[in-house]
């Protein structure tokens, strides 16, 4: 192999960090540990990271025949991933963060290759993420990440496949239940000793006919270029285009859910807004450079996204055709000496601007006499709006070892968030009358928030295989644009402050040839948490006094033999309001809705030569449907998934059967108390019934 080829191969291994392992030989014990980069921006074994980090590698993603990110992270303790339509939409909750979001991903940042997919208004562009181009996922739970701004609940970091990986050429096809079809083709081209290209084309579609108004399809094309300079500096650039169309069915009423349990099929008639969806196109550019300048490694990055969507939602149809995201991240790190041992110093600057020009909202054109929408065609112009959100940030961290076997991470991140909204509301939906009327006219909002994320973490190696760690981390969370606007419109006397989340955590991590385990015990205190207040005419937001979240998480796997392995993961939690009064309602001492006491997952894994199989079952305990704690949903258990694979030379077959027993359950249930003598309302999100997918891929 030529020197340049060897260097490229080494870089391919490094860039594919979330799917590689550190292997060390110590007294005939082989220690395996996945690499983590999210928590510290520097590659290191996850065992030595002093915080809770879950890593999902490429093999796990392939095994699931996943149509969305939920399929590969929903068994991670402390994580709830819910999809309404089995497509690319996702509702993420990490240790209770994101629980109160009526839509989008609240308090959590989703990042792909260093580029934020979550905008300041909590909307996350999951449609831009091609699951067939994912090499790994890291989930960092809780506040204090120096990697992400305005993310007190955690970070989901997605790593795409490297352009330097010459083993990615393939054609993949898959067919499954509910009209599901998957196609993916990759081709890498070695232009010369310095340049590599990779082309990726993906298409996914499903009619999801077990639910009304539930189709989705995506088509994605990307071109990646990698250049190796003579001084071993590296430049990686990606240009991608996405077209995605998604129908969003409504939640089910209690009677509709009961009918679903009998028949296995659902209607889409619970409420007036029966034609919600999102139909979008996106152009994405990302360029990353890495070089060494003296004692420093410099990693600058620039990115740009232009997107548009047609987005029918409750009350209005959003038609936004001119949206841009521009950003940069400039990171430096330097290896130095501290306490006589090697240490790693990291600092960086970030800037990002989200711009929406001439965003329009329309009434629904076709509505029957009862106020139920009949199509998703737009009617009269209701609102015109421009908005701009700018985040300027700086971060610094030092990782050092004051004594043998002890690693300390000390860091802080600061972000300034400026949000401005200018618009003209011509028409508004009146929730009392159930009709459109005159709007409030011209408006303008401007807010600035200062966010701090300090942390100190320490990891101590008890043995070569076992580390214990402790962490104290804090982070602020700014209100979103929609929260700020809803409050000013409907409760102008209230002021929204940034919330503060402080996490105290201790844990243990073990990695050896026979077994691995992660245990985390945490106490997360939230002050001024931003919560939704349900109002008889229009909802608004306010700061809750104080919320406490306590939890214990466990993940363990044991190799019975060279062919058989068993494992389990689970969480035990207690999330409650310490001091929260909303209007005349006092929720102090109550448990947060949709926060089960425990979740679990058990698996049995078998591998022999070219064959593999995995059987997994999951469950969720009962939980309250509302913050008033008036009623509980029983939860579910015994939802069983099977995956099986066969690989021979260039050929690979994967079979996945989700929910083998066709168990009919709800993945989420909420309740709203009736007002003015009206009955209580129930909202059920049904879990996906039995879902089979068979895929074949040929690597060439």
VOKOLVO-965476 format. One line per field, with one value per residue (C-alpha): residue number from 0; residue in one letter; z, x, y. Coordinates in pm, whole numbers. Layout:
<sites>
num	[NUM ...];
residuo	[A ...];
Z	[Z ...];
X	[X ...];
Y	[Y ...];
</sites>
This chain:
<sites>
num	[0 1 2 3 4 5 6 7 8 9 10 11 12 13 14 15 16 17 18 19 20 21 22 23 24 25 26 27 28 29 30 31 32 33 34 35 36 37 38 39 40 41 42 43 44 45 46 47 48 49 50 51 52 53 54 55 56 57 58 59 60 61 62 63 64 65 66 67 68 69 70 71 72 73 74 75 76 77 78 79 80 81 82 83 84 85 86 87 88 89 90 91 92 93 94 95 96 97 98 99 100 101 102 103 104 105 106 107 108 109 110 111 112 113 114 115 116 117 118 119 120 121 122 123 124 125 126 127 128 129 130 131 132 133 134 135 136 137 138 139 140 141 142 143 144 145 146 147 148 149 150 151 152 153 154 155 156 157 158 159 160 161 162 163 164 165 166 167 168 169 170 171 172 173 174 175 176 177 178 179 180 181 182 183 184 185 186 187 188 189 190 191 192 193 194 195 196 197 198 199 200 201 202 203 204 205 206 207 208 209 210 211 212 213 214 215 216 217 218 219 220 221 222 223 224 225 226 227 228 229 230 231 232 233 234 235 236 237 238 239 240 241 242 243 244 245 246 247 248 249 250 251 252 253 254 255 256 257 258 259 260 261 262 263 264 265 266 267 268 269 270 271 272 273 274 275 276 277 278 279 280 281 282 283 284 285 286 287 288 289 290 291 292 293 294 295 296 297 298 299 300 301 302 303 304 305 306 307 308 309 310 311 312 313 314 315 316 317 318 319 320 321 322 323 324 325 326 327 328 329 330 331 332 333 334 335 336 337 338 339 340 341 342 343 344 345 346 347 348 349 350 351 352 353 354 355 356 357 358 359 360 361 362 363 364 365 366 367 368 369 370 371 372 373 374 375 376 377 378 379 380 381 382 383 384 385 386 387 388 389 390 391 392 393 394 395 396 397 398 399 400 401 402 403 404 405 406 407 408 409 410 411 412 413 414 415 416 417 418 419 420 421 422 423 424 425 426 427 428 429 430 431 432 433 434 435 436 437 438 439 440 441 442 443 444 445 446 447 448 449 450 451 452 453 454 455 456 457 458 459 460 461 462 463 464 465 466 467 468 469 470 471 472 473 474 475 476 477 478 479 480 481 482 483 484 485 486 487 488 489 490 491 492 493 494 495 496 497 498 499 500 501 502 503 504 505 506 507 508 509 510 511 512 513 514 515 516 517 518 519 520 521 522 523 524 525 526 527 528 529 530 531 532 533 534 535 536 537 538 539 540 541 542 543 544 545 546 547 548 549 550 551 552 553 554 555 556 557 558 559 560 561 562 563 564 565 566 567 568 569 570 571 572 573 574 575 576 577 578 579 580 581 582 583 584 585 586 587 588 589 590 591 592 593 594 595 596 597 598 599 600 601 602 603 604 605 606 607 608 609 610 611 612 613 614 615 616 617 618 619 620 621 622 623 624 625 626 627 628 629 630 631 632 633 634 635 636 637 638 639 640 641 642 643 644 645 646 647 648 649 650 651 652 653 654 655 656 657 658 659 660 661 662 663 664 665 666 667 668 669 670 671 672 673 674 675 676 677 678 679 680 681 682 683 684 685 686 687 688 689 690 691 692 693 694 695 696 697 698 699];
residuo	[X X X X X X X X X X X X X X X X X X X X X X X X X X X X X X X X X X X X X X X X X X X X X X X X X X X X X X X X X X X X X X X X X X X X X X X X X X X X X X X X X X X X X X X X X X X X X X X X X X X X X X X X X X X X X X X X X X X X X X X X X X X X X X X X X X X X X X X X X X X X X X X X X X X X X X X X X X X X X X X X X X X X X X X X X X X X X X X X X X X X X X X X X X X X X X X X X X X X X X X X X X X X X X X X X X X X X X X X X X X X X X X X X X X X X X X X X X X X X X X X X X X X X X X X X X X X X X X X X X X X X X X X X X X X X X X X X X X X X X X X X X X X X X X X X X X X X X X X X X X X X X X X X X X X X X X X X X X X X X X X X X X X X X X X X X X X X X X X X X X X X X X X X X X X X X X X X X X X X X X X X X X X X X X X X X X X X X X X X X X X X X X X X X X X X X X X X X X X X X X X X X X X X X X X X X X X X X X X X X X X X X X X X X X X X X X X X X X X X X X X X X X X X X X X X X X X X X X X X X X X X X X X X X X X X X X X X X X X X X X X X X X X X X X X X X X X X X X X X X X X X X X X X X X X X X X X X X X X X X X X X X X X X X X X X X X X X X X X X X X X X X X X X X X X X X X X X X X X X X X X X X X X X X X X X X X X X X X X X X X X X X X X X X X X X X X X X X X X X X X X X X X X X X X X X X X X X X X X X X X X X X X X X X X X X X X X X X X X X X X X X X X X X X X X X X X X X X X X X X X X X X X X X X X X X X X X X X X X X X X X X X X X X X X X X X X X X X X X X X X X];
Z	[0 -92 194 91 75 419 560 402 550 896 859 753 1078 1279 1110 1162 1535 1656 1513 1607 1921 2137 2186 2456 2566 2943 3112 2842 2894 2580 2656 2404 2422 2170 2091 2198 2065 2152 2516 2485 2111 2143 2065 2370 2494 2631 2951 3043 2971 3308 3204 3063 2691 2481 2152 1869 1592 1223 1275 1511 1264 977 1188 1262 896 1041 866 1126 1411 1669 1572 1688 2007 2170 2394 2545 2913 2983 2618 2480 2100 1954 1595 1490 1149 1150 921 988 1235 1593 1938 2159 2538 2732 3109 3092 2882 2583 2763 2740 2372 2179 1870 1768 1990 2299 2523 2310 2028 1729 1547 1226 1152 1373 1213 1435 1293 1568 1518 1796 1768 1855 1504 1403 1041 1075 708 620 800 575 798 526 548 926 1069 1433 1693 2030 2291 2568 2849 3052 3061 3032 2680 2529 2189 2171 2250 2416 2495 2865 2810 2607 2263 1987 1770 1431 1237 865 667 578 223 297 364 52 183 153 -212 -223 -357 -100 -157 97 107 405 563 483 136 267 8 67 -187 -127 -358 -273 -491 -381 -629 -561 -790 -703 -402 -251 -348 -284 -384 -255 -406 -208 -329 -99 -132 128 104 294 277 644 564 917 985 788 641 706 387 372 122 107 -171 -84 -292 -156 -295 -63 -141 67 4 177 166 155 520 617 663 564 401 388 204 147 -78 -34 -161 10 -88 187 215 538 645 1018 1155 1464 1802 1874 2111 2379 2159 1854 2052 2178 1816 1717 1983 1832 1462 1429 1213 1302 1186 1171 1297 1650 1607 1327 1190 1000 717 896 730 619 260 225 13 142 6 251 244 506 494 765 770 1007 1024 1268 1332 1565 1890 1800 1596 1423 1316 1142 997 792 693 507 467 251 299 225 342 313 666 750 1130 1391 1292 1005 702 707 366 410 93 196 499 553 817 815 1073 1166 1443 1500 1736 1857 2076 2214 2395 2688 3020 3354 3683 3494 3261 2917 2910 2640 2615 2391 2306 2029 1889 1720 1525 1371 1213 1126 888 772 512 411 592 532 711 543 653 540 215 251 582 644 848 1168 1122 1011 741 428 238 302 38 155 162 259 362 742 842 703 917 912 1187 1270 1545 1604 1843 1925 2150 2301 2487 2670 2835 2983 3041 3272 3521 3859 3984 3825 3694 3746 3452 3513 3258 3347 3101 3033 2737 2691 2426 2350 2180 1997 1859 1660 1497 1280 1116 1031 1158 916 1030 1344 1451 1740 1961 2142 1830 1620 1327 1167 1253 1238 1353 1582 1301 1293 1570 1663 1926 2031 2305 2415 2641 2796 2845 3052 3056 3312 3409 3607 3567 3693 3595 3802 3679 3960 3735 3367 3293 3539 3585 3830 3755 3897 3721 3810 3508 3450 3151 3065 2822 2637 2534 2172 1929 1937 2320 2337 2079 2231 2574 2449 2251 2519 2852 2792 3165 3196 3122 3015 3160 3055 3267 3453 3468 3709 3704 3973 3857 3965 3777 3691 3354 3290 2968 2938 2706 2880 2979 2979 3203 3258 3575 3631 3930 3878 4040 3803 3948 3716 3808 3610 3375 3078 3073 2862 3027 2876 2844 2745 2446 2366 2538 2662 2854 3190 3416 3668 4009 4049 3921 4056 3843 3999 3813 3804 3468 3387 3069 3078 2832 2906 2662 2768 2497 2179 2008 2271 2463 2688 2801 2974 3008 3216 3411 3737 3766 3979 3814 4019 4055 4376 4339 4048 4050 3719 3754 4011 3976 4227 4087 4361 4468 4156 3915 3562 3305 3072 3308 3379 3699 3500 3149 3049 2756 2750 2466 2357 2084 1871 1613 1426 1116 855 1063 1338 1527 1811 2015 2222 2438 2581 2828 3004 3343 3416 3418 3478 3177 3309 3546 3781 3835 3799 3598 3490 3173 3237 3003 2815 2828 2619 2287 2114 1821 1612 1382 1181 929 684 526 264 81 -91 -7 302 405 702 836 1105 1263 1504 1744 1659 1867 1698 2039 2024 2270 2301 2287 2452 2620 2749 2903 2909 3172 3035 3091 3115 3173 2875 2921 2960 2637 2582 2320 2228 2001 1894 1878 1539 1483 1352 1098 879 663 449 291 62 -6 -239 -172 -471];
X	[0 131 196 -93 -327 -216 -279 -624 -707 -601 -811 -1110 -1083 -1051 -1337 -1564 -1521 -1862 -1837 -1480 -1342 -1038 -869 -609 -437 -381 -298 -485 -799 -925 -1104 -1351 -1485 -1662 -1510 -1692 -1632 -1952 -1886 -1538 -1477 -1169 -1177 -1156 -1298 -1650 -1539 -1319 -1581 -1712 -2076 -2354 -2294 -2469 -2305 -2486 -2264 -2322 -2383 -2671 -2823 -2796 -2940 -3263 -3352 -3440 -3676 -3614 -3382 -3636 -3579 -3217 -3233 -3566 -3415 -3151 -3234 -3354 -3453 -3807 -3832 -4183 -4304 -4662 -4629 -4323 -4154 -3877 -4075 -3957 -4048 -3741 -3734 -3409 -3445 -3768 -3621 -3843 -4147 -4352 -4291 -4620 -4406 -4040 -3745 -3738 -3428 -3231 -2989 -2959 -2626 -2507 -2134 -2101 -2397 -2701 -3020 -3229 -3314 -3378 -3754 -3702 -3783 -3545 -3484 -3493 -3593 -3239 -3087 -3034 -3035 -2858 -2567 -2532 -2216 -2304 -2506 -2399 -2648 -2520 -2776 -2825 -2682 -2329 -2225 -1968 -2067 -2415 -2577 -2915 -2949 -3003 -3154 -2880 -2730 -2793 -2482 -2507 -2195 -2232 -2012 -1670 -1571 -1242 -1416 -1352 -1564 -1900 -1982 -2312 -2661 -2934 -3302 -3570 -3943 -4173 -4513 -4747 -4604 -4255 -3977 -3612 -3337 -2981 -2680 -2328 -2022 -1679 -1419 -1047 -956 -586 -360 -501 -868 -1169 -1534 -1845 -2193 -2497 -2858 -3143 -3517 -3771 -4147 -4440 -4816 -4852 -5210 -5282 -5350 -5539 -5340 -5006 -4795 -4434 -4149 -3798 -3540 -3185 -2874 -2533 -2186 -1886 -1530 -1220 -877 -551 -287 85 117 -152 -417 -763 -1060 -1403 -1696 -2052 -2328 -2669 -3024 -3337 -3701 -3929 -4306 -4475 -4838 -4897 -5201 -5376 -5382 -5671 -5958 -6041 -6310 -6083 -5806 -6047 -6150 -5784 -5723 -6008 -5936 -5568 -5661 -5725 -5918 -5799 -6106 -6015 -6042 -6071 -5717 -5709 -5471 -5148 -4815 -4479 -4358 -4006 -3696 -3347 -3005 -2723 -2352 -2092 -1714 -1465 -1091 -829 -467 -180 -37 259 139 -229 -470 -714 -1059 -1264 -1605 -1860 -2211 -2514 -2869 -3144 -3486 -3851 -4163 -4539 -4652 -5024 -5062 -5326 -5512 -5291 -5092 -4728 -4580 -4215 -4007 -3701 -3521 -3146 -2908 -2545 -2290 -1931 -1743 -1374 -1211 -851 -702 -352 -180 23 170 -10 88 365 122 -26 -335 -571 -673 -966 -1127 -1349 -1583 -1918 -2160 -2492 -2780 -3126 -3313 -3674 -3781 -4141 -4279 -4654 -4947 -5277 -5620 -5743 -5937 -6176 -6362 -6703 -6989 -6853 -6509 -6333 -6070 -6128 -5802 -5460 -5507 -5437 -5702 -5668 -5340 -5344 -4994 -4660 -4350 -3973 -3755 -3389 -3214 -2842 -2629 -2273 -2080 -1745 -1628 -1318 -1224 -916 -881 -595 -478 -375 -290 -247 -570 -774 -896 -1066 -1270 -1320 -1507 -1759 -1959 -2125 -2383 -2566 -2901 -3069 -3419 -3623 -3964 -4145 -4478 -4833 -5120 -5407 -5628 -5623 -5802 -6041 -6043 -6356 -6573 -6390 -6353 -6110 -6134 -5934 -5574 -5378 -5201 -4834 -4611 -4243 -4060 -3696 -3531 -3174 -3067 -2729 -2669 -2396 -2300 -2026 -1921 -1667 -1634 -1385 -1326 -1111 -983 -1038 -896 -795 -1155 -1359 -1400 -1609 -1705 -1873 -2020 -2165 -2298 -2539 -2701 -2952 -3239 -3387 -3755 -3829 -3967 -4311 -4317 -4214 -4473 -4760 -4692 -4677 -4999 -5201 -5042 -4849 -4815 -4579 -4206 -4023 -3677 -3425 -3455 -3159 -3085 -2820 -2724 -2538 -2435 -2221 -2167 -1964 -1847 -1700 -1558 -1403 -1404 -1695 -1919 -1981 -2194 -2290 -2462 -2566 -2736 -2842 -3027 -3131 -3273 -3454 -3540 -3774 -3862 -4067 -4405 -4718 -5031 -5354 -5604 -5970 -5896 -5523 -5227 -4925 -4603 -4457 -4168 -4240 -4088 -3878 -3870 -3663 -3568 -3408 -3307 -3108 -3001 -2842 -2709 -2535 -2435 -2277 -2122 -2235 -2022 -1853 -2194 -2448 -2492 -2763 -2825 -3057 -3112 -3352 -3423 -3601 -3712 -3900 -3977 -4185 -4275 -4135 -4298 -4533 -4856 -5029 -5324 -5555 -5387 -5121 -4912 -4647 -4556 -4712 -4537 -4474 -4709 -4568 -4283 -4304 -4155 -3942 -3858 -3680 -3530 -3400 -3218 -3075 -2810 -2672 -2394 -2233 -2021 -2235 -2555 -2686 -3010 -3133 -3452 -3546 -3843 -3928 -4176 -4285 -4458 -4770 -4760 -4987 -5168 -5173 -4983 -5282 -5220 -5588 -5546 -5282 -5221 -5110 -4811 -4716 -4481 -4380 -4337 -4097 -3864 -3666 -3375 -3184 -2904 -2698 -2375 -2168 -1886 -2044 -2401 -2603 -2963 -3133 -3477 -3647 -3983 -4094 -4376 -4389 -4701 -4885 -4943 -5180 -5073 -5022 -4671 -4797 -5122 -5220 -5532 -5677 -5931 -6262 -6366 -6708 -6877 -6714 -6585 -6217 -6023 -5785 -5511 -5355 -5054 -5079 -4768 -4686 -4839 -4638 -4394 -4174 -3883 -3647 -3343 -3066 -2741 -2456 -2118 -1895];
Y	[0 346 590 813 516 405 752 762 423 539 853 646 453 773 953 653 702 602 253 167 9 58 -278 -329 -651 -672 -1004 -1197 -990 -817 -492 -355 -1 217 555 872 1223 1409 1476 1622 1694 1473 1101 877 550 593 413 709 978 1108 1127 911 852 587 486 305 169 99 -273 -201 46 -205 -487 -299 -230 108 348 617 706 586 222 230 439 353 81 313 373 724 780 785 803 820 839 902 743 510 762 1011 1222 1182 1304 1273 1276 1231 1199 1395 1677 1752 1615 1932 1999 1986 1925 1928 1846 2065 2105 1857 1932 1697 1735 1571 1586 1892 2075 2151 2000 2163 2530 2785 2725 2354 2232 1951 1864 1485 1471 1581 1282 980 674 472 716 693 542 591 777 911 1026 1249 1269 1583 1937 2064 1966 2196 2059 2212 2545 2587 2215 2155 1809 1645 1594 1341 1334 1160 1067 1005 769 902 980 803 472 265 -23 155 78 -109 -143 -206 -282 -362 -432 -456 -416 -127 -73 4 18 109 174 288 305 419 459 577 697 732 1020 1013 971 1291 1300 1078 1111 936 946 836 800 691 653 539 524 376 413 302 205 86 454 717 1007 842 827 936 931 1072 1101 1204 1257 1355 1409 1403 1505 1446 1593 1499 1774 1704 1809 1551 1820 1700 1871 1701 1860 1744 1877 1714 1754 1618 1602 1470 1438 1341 1315 1354 1169 1292 1128 891 954 697 540 537 372 107 41 13 -251 -455 -407 -309 -10 353 655 1015 1198 1311 1685 1938 1941 1613 1705 1796 1723 1856 1864 1996 2036 2113 2197 2129 2218 2128 2162 2056 2110 1974 2081 2116 2462 2446 2285 2325 2116 2351 2222 2492 2410 2604 2498 2625 2499 2641 2486 2536 2361 2345 2262 2229 2223 2300 2617 2733 2624 2738 2810 2910 2927 3128 2983 2982 2856 2973 2872 2807 2629 2705 2458 2438 2168 2129 1846 1976 1868 1906 1743 1565 1386 1445 1671 1798 2164 2260 2592 2721 2983 2929 3145 3053 3244 3110 3341 3313 3567 3628 3324 3303 3142 3065 2955 2616 2654 2360 2336 2178 2324 2169 2329 2008 2059 1850 1907 2057 2326 2681 2951 3319 3479 3505 3616 3732 3706 3755 3613 3591 3397 3439 3235 3343 3108 3024 2714 2599 2271 2109 1734 1638 1374 1518 1166 827 666 985 1197 1532 1731 2097 2316 2589 2711 3051 3141 3463 3406 3694 3636 3885 3843 4098 4032 4125 3907 3962 3675 3462 3148 3209 2900 3009 3049 2788 3027 3272 3641 3961 3933 4162 4346 4445 4309 4294 4087 4102 3899 3828 3544 3466 3094 2929 2560 2482 2131 1936 1562 1304 941 705 368 118 -156 -170 -274 -64 311 509 868 1174 1478 1816 2005 2290 2457 2729 2679 2977 2989 2912 3170 3006 2999 3362 3468 3265 3416 3773 3723 3544 3640 3966 4029 3730 3729 3415 3360 3097 2785 2633 2261 2129 1763 1567 1220 928 608 300 168 -176 -320 -667 -965 -1137 -851 -479 -260 104 224 586 748 1110 1396 1674 1997 2237 2594 2819 2534 2655 2479 2505 2644 2517 2799 2802 3027 2993 2830 3020 2942 3028 2937 2661 2717 2403 2045 1754 1454 1148 836 515 369 34 -124 -462 -736 -1075 -1323 -1669 -1831 -1718 -1748 -1645 -1321 -1180 -828 -588 -218 -21 294 375 737 986 1320 1564 1928 2072 2413 2477 2679 2751 2985 2825 2484 2383 2096 2107 1755 1600 1365 1490 1339 1072 989 613 479 236 117 -201 -389 -749 -921 -1254 -1244 -1530 -1527 -1816 -1778 -1600 -1611 -1383 -1329 -1112 -1129 -826 -729 -389 -243 74 101 303 684 980 1122 1479 1705 1708 1334 1247 927 676 478 120 135 -179 -476 -773 -588 -828 -758 -1007 -935 -1195 -1172 -1372 -1249 -1429 -1254 -950 -1048 -965 -1033 -866 -951 -745 -816 -544 -621 -992 -1049 -762 -607 -312 -48 326 468 789 897 1241 1389 1739 1835 1957 2318 2481 2146 1975 1618 1538 1476 1183 1164 827 778 412 197 48 -298 -594 -456 -678 -563 -774 -610 -731 -555 -626 -472 -426];
</sites>
